[in-house]
């Protein structure tokens, strides 16, 4: 009798486990595919993390690619956490890559990008970050199902500065950019071979990169050109026939747009009245980082903006 009960119990457990196994196969979880990797550029090992959206391998579609550039002193991993951009990428089904700038030789190993006139070790050692990003794009397009006409760059602070430089020097590969809390610090005339759409986001409370220009309070003691002058330059580069027009001006933010630009490109400028030197809608970049703006969400805005543009 005891043996029969034992056998019966085992059969019930086996059937129950089998049922759970079948249920698991019927409703698999949404996996996120994450690939930390490296490549050698100019004899230097460069690191990055690629994140593919759920169901990537079940789709025959070609995906958009967003290059997410961290700020000075940060890293790709830190930028992913503070922005929450991977959550948006997974929901909207685009590929995002988080490259790392080159670390300096201090104990902190602070990473920076060579955006032209900023910043720190990357500029002092003439690191060719444009070449790194160019070769990274080529590698990712060759490796994954990425539409080469839908490659975009965004970045915070020093990363946003590099976004501007990429727009000038890689306009054949970058369809649009979305810099935040940054400015353009190129040291040579912008050589963009075509008009490039720009979405710029900034807080009036940003003392690190003041939107009115000047030397900021950040660790890189350099001059920051005013954002109005930067966007005026892009108005000329993009041959916008109409002057800037303020679309929204309230207690939260001012939204300015440039009209009738060549090849239907756009220039958008969100100037928030809260926050600081931080990613809107995200988390502070560090324990001592500014509180982010809550009146806009950078991830939602940049993705909506990017979807309007692609390379010809």
C-alpha positions as CSV (number, residue, x, y, z in Angstrom):
1,X,0.0,0.0,0.0
2,X,2.8,2.4,0.9
3,X,4.6,1.6,-2.4
4,X,1.4,2.3,-4.4
5,X,0.9,5.7,-2.7
6,X,4.6,6.6,-3.4
7,X,4.3,5.7,-7.1
8,X,1.0,7.6,-7.4
9,X,2.6,10.7,-5.7
10,X,5.6,10.5,-8.1
11,X,3.3,10.3,-11.1
12,X,1.3,13.4,-9.9
13,X,4.5,15.4,-9.4
14,X,5.8,14.3,-12.8
15,X,2.6,15.3,-14.5
16,X,2.5,18.7,-12.6
17,X,6.2,19.4,-13.6
18,X,5.5,18.4,-17.2
19,X,2.5,20.8,-17.2
20,X,4.6,23.6,-15.9
21,X,7.3,22.9,-18.5
22,X,4.7,23.0,-21.3
23,X,3.2,26.2,-20.0
24,X,6.7,27.8,-19.9
25,X,7.3,26.8,-23.5
26,X,4.0,28.3,-24.6
27,X,4.6,31.7,-22.9
28,X,8.4,32.4,-23.0
29,X,9.6,35.5,-21.3
30,X,10.8,38.5,-23.3
31,X,14.5,38.1,-23.3
32,X,16.9,41.1,-23.6
33,X,20.1,40.3,-25.6
34,X,23.1,42.1,-24.2
35,X,26.6,41.8,-25.7
36,X,29.6,43.5,-24.0
37,X,32.3,43.6,-26.6
38,X,35.6,45.3,-27.7
39,X,37.3,46.3,-30.9
40,X,40.7,47.7,-31.6
41,X,41.0,51.2,-33.2
42,X,44.4,52.8,-33.8
43,X,46.0,50.1,-31.6
44,X,43.7,50.9,-28.7
45,X,41.1,48.5,-27.3
46,X,37.7,50.2,-27.2
47,X,34.7,48.8,-25.3
48,X,31.0,48.9,-25.8
49,X,27.8,47.1,-25.0
50,X,25.1,46.3,-27.6
51,X,21.5,45.7,-26.4
52,X,19.1,44.0,-28.8
53,X,15.3,44.3,-28.1
54,X,13.2,41.3,-27.1
55,X,12.1,39.1,-30.0
56,X,15.0,40.4,-32.1
57,X,15.9,36.9,-33.3
58,X,12.3,36.1,-34.1
59,X,12.0,39.0,-36.5
60,X,13.1,39.4,-40.1
61,X,12.9,43.2,-39.8
62,X,15.8,45.6,-39.9
63,X,16.2,47.7,-36.8
64,X,17.1,51.3,-36.1
65,X,20.4,51.9,-34.1
66,X,20.8,54.5,-31.4
67,X,24.4,55.3,-30.3
68,X,24.2,56.5,-26.7
69,X,27.2,58.5,-25.6
70,X,27.9,59.0,-21.8
71,X,29.1,62.3,-20.3
72,X,32.6,63.1,-19.2
73,X,33.6,61.0,-16.2
74,X,30.8,58.5,-16.9
75,X,30.7,55.2,-18.7
76,X,28.3,53.3,-21.0
77,X,27.0,51.2,-18.1
78,X,26.4,54.3,-16.0
79,X,24.7,56.1,-18.8
80,X,22.4,53.2,-19.5
81,X,21.3,53.2,-15.8
82,X,20.8,57.0,-15.5
83,X,18.9,57.4,-18.7
84,X,16.8,54.2,-18.7
85,X,17.2,54.2,-22.5
86,X,17.3,50.4,-22.7
87,X,13.8,50.2,-21.3
88,X,12.7,52.6,-24.1
89,X,14.7,50.6,-26.7
90,X,13.1,47.3,-25.6
91,X,9.6,48.8,-25.7
92,X,10.0,50.6,-29.0
93,X,12.1,47.8,-30.6
94,X,15.3,49.5,-31.6
95,X,18.9,48.5,-31.0
96,X,21.0,50.6,-28.6
97,X,24.8,50.6,-28.2
98,X,26.6,52.2,-25.2
99,X,30.3,52.9,-26.2
100,X,32.9,53.8,-23.6
101,X,35.2,56.8,-23.9
102,X,38.9,56.4,-23.2
103,X,39.8,56.5,-19.5
104,X,42.5,58.9,-18.2
105,X,45.5,57.8,-16.2
106,X,44.2,59.1,-12.8
107,X,43.0,56.7,-10.1
108,X,39.4,57.5,-11.1
109,X,40.0,56.4,-14.7
110,X,37.5,59.1,-15.8
111,X,36.4,58.5,-19.4
112,X,35.9,61.3,-21.9
113,X,35.3,61.9,-25.6
114,X,37.3,64.0,-28.0
115,X,34.6,66.4,-29.2
116,X,37.0,69.0,-30.5
117,X,37.6,71.5,-27.8
118,X,36.6,69.2,-24.9
119,X,37.3,67.1,-23.0
120,X,40.3,66.2,-20.8
121,X,42.4,63.1,-21.6
122,X,40.6,62.4,-25.0
123,X,41.5,65.8,-26.3
124,X,44.9,66.0,-24.8
125,X,45.9,62.8,-26.4
126,X,44.0,63.4,-29.7
127,X,41.9,60.3,-29.4
128,X,40.1,59.7,-32.7
129,X,36.6,59.0,-31.4
130,X,35.0,59.9,-34.7
131,X,36.9,57.0,-36.2
132,X,35.9,54.7,-33.4
133,X,32.2,55.5,-33.8
134,X,32.5,55.2,-37.6
135,X,34.1,51.7,-37.4
136,X,31.6,50.7,-34.6
137,X,28.7,51.6,-36.9
138,X,30.2,49.5,-39.7
139,X,30.8,46.5,-37.4
140,X,27.2,46.6,-36.0
141,X,25.6,47.0,-39.4
142,X,27.6,44.0,-40.6
143,X,26.8,41.9,-37.5
144,X,23.2,42.7,-36.8
145,X,20.0,43.4,-38.7
146,X,20.4,47.2,-38.6
147,X,19.1,49.6,-41.3
148,X,22.2,51.7,-42.2
149,X,19.8,54.6,-43.1
150,X,18.5,54.7,-39.6
151,X,21.5,55.2,-37.4
152,X,21.2,58.0,-34.8
153,X,23.4,59.5,-32.0
154,X,22.4,60.9,-28.7
155,X,24.5,61.9,-25.7
156,X,24.8,63.8,-22.5
157,X,27.3,66.6,-21.8
158,X,30.6,65.6,-23.3
159,X,28.7,62.8,-25.1
160,X,26.3,65.4,-26.6
161,X,29.3,67.4,-27.8
162,X,30.6,64.3,-29.6
163,X,27.1,63.9,-31.1
164,X,27.6,67.4,-32.7
165,X,31.0,66.4,-34.0
166,X,29.6,63.2,-35.5
167,X,26.9,65.2,-37.3
168,X,29.6,67.3,-38.9
169,X,32.1,64.5,-39.7
170,X,29.8,61.4,-40.2
171,X,26.8,62.9,-41.8
172,X,26.9,60.1,-44.3
173,X,26.3,57.6,-41.5
174,X,24.3,59.5,-38.9
175,X,20.7,60.4,-39.8
176,X,20.0,62.7,-36.8
177,X,21.3,63.7,-33.4
178,X,19.8,64.4,-30.0
179,X,22.3,66.1,-27.7
180,X,21.4,66.9,-24.1
181,X,23.1,69.4,-21.7
182,X,25.9,70.0,-24.1
183,X,27.1,72.4,-26.8
184,X,29.2,72.2,-30.0
185,X,33.0,72.6,-29.5
186,X,34.4,71.6,-32.8
187,X,37.7,73.4,-33.6
188,X,37.3,73.2,-37.4
189,X,34.4,74.4,-39.6
190,X,31.5,71.9,-39.7
191,X,32.0,69.7,-42.8
192,X,28.6,68.0,-42.9
193,X,28.0,66.8,-46.4
194,X,24.3,67.1,-46.1
195,X,21.7,68.7,-43.7
196,X,21.3,67.0,-40.4
197,X,18.3,67.1,-38.0
198,X,19.1,68.2,-34.5
199,X,17.0,67.8,-31.3
200,X,18.7,69.8,-28.5
201,X,17.6,69.6,-24.8
202,X,19.0,71.8,-22.1
203,X,18.0,73.2,-18.7
204,X,18.3,76.9,-17.8
205,X,19.6,75.7,-14.4
206,X,22.6,73.8,-15.9
207,X,25.7,75.4,-14.5
208,X,28.1,72.8,-15.9
209,X,27.4,73.7,-19.5
210,X,25.5,77.1,-19.4
211,X,23.0,77.4,-22.2
212,X,23.9,81.1,-22.5
213,X,27.6,80.1,-23.0
214,X,30.7,80.7,-21.0
215,X,33.0,78.6,-18.8
216,X,31.0,76.1,-16.8
217,X,31.5,74.6,-13.3
218,X,32.5,71.1,-14.6
219,X,35.8,69.5,-14.2
220,X,36.8,70.5,-17.8
221,X,37.6,74.2,-17.6
222,X,36.7,75.3,-21.2
223,X,34.5,77.8,-22.9
224,X,31.0,76.6,-24.0
225,X,29.5,78.4,-27.0
226,X,25.9,79.5,-26.4
227,X,23.2,77.2,-27.7
228,X,21.4,79.9,-29.7
229,X,24.6,80.4,-31.7
230,X,25.1,76.7,-32.2
231,X,21.6,76.2,-33.5
232,X,21.9,79.3,-35.6
233,X,24.8,77.7,-37.3
234,X,22.8,74.6,-38.0
235,X,20.0,76.8,-39.3
236,X,22.5,78.1,-41.9
237,X,24.0,74.6,-42.5
238,X,20.5,73.1,-43.0
239,X,19.4,76.1,-45.1
240,X,16.2,76.7,-43.1
241,X,14.2,79.3,-45.0
242,X,12.2,80.5,-42.0
243,X,13.6,81.9,-38.7
244,X,13.2,80.1,-35.4
245,X,9.6,80.1,-34.0
246,X,8.7,79.6,-30.4
247,X,6.0,76.9,-30.3
248,X,5.5,76.6,-26.5
249,X,6.6,78.9,-23.7
250,X,5.2,78.1,-20.3
251,X,6.3,77.6,-16.7
252,X,7.8,74.2,-17.6
253,X,9.8,74.7,-20.8
254,X,10.3,76.7,-24.0
255,X,10.1,74.7,-27.3
256,X,11.6,76.4,-30.4
257,X,11.4,75.0,-33.9
258,X,13.1,76.0,-37.2
259,X,11.0,75.6,-40.3
260,X,11.4,75.0,-44.0
261,X,14.9,73.4,-43.9
262,X,16.5,71.6,-46.8
263,X,15.5,68.0,-47.4
264,X,12.8,68.2,-44.7
265,X,15.3,68.2,-41.8
266,X,14.2,69.7,-38.5
267,X,15.8,71.6,-35.6
268,X,14.1,71.3,-32.3
269,X,15.2,73.0,-29.1
270,X,13.7,72.2,-25.6
271,X,14.8,74.6,-22.9
272,X,13.6,73.3,-19.5
273,X,13.0,75.5,-16.5
274,X,13.7,72.8,-14.0
275,X,16.4,70.1,-13.5
276,X,20.0,70.9,-14.2
277,X,23.0,69.1,-15.7
278,X,21.2,65.8,-16.0
279,X,19.1,63.5,-18.3
280,X,15.5,64.6,-18.5
281,X,13.2,62.0,-17.1
282,X,16.1,59.9,-15.9
283,X,18.2,59.5,-12.7
284,X,21.0,61.7,-11.4
285,X,24.3,60.7,-13.2
286,X,26.1,60.3,-9.9
287,X,25.6,60.6,-6.1
288,X,26.3,64.3,-6.4
289,X,24.6,64.8,-9.8
290,X,21.8,67.3,-10.5
291,X,18.2,66.4,-10.2
292,X,16.8,65.6,-13.7
293,X,14.1,67.6,-15.3
294,X,10.6,66.1,-15.0
295,X,8.8,68.3,-17.5
296,X,10.0,66.3,-20.5
297,X,11.2,62.8,-21.1
298,X,14.3,62.7,-23.2
299,X,13.9,59.1,-24.2
300,X,10.4,59.6,-25.5
301,X,11.3,62.8,-27.3
302,X,14.4,61.5,-29.0
303,X,12.8,58.4,-30.3
304,X,9.8,60.3,-31.7
305,X,12.2,62.7,-33.3
306,X,14.5,60.0,-34.8
307,X,11.6,58.1,-36.4
308,X,10.9,61.2,-38.5
309,X,14.4,61.0,-40.2
310,X,16.6,58.7,-42.2
311,X,19.5,59.0,-44.6
312,X,18.6,59.5,-48.2
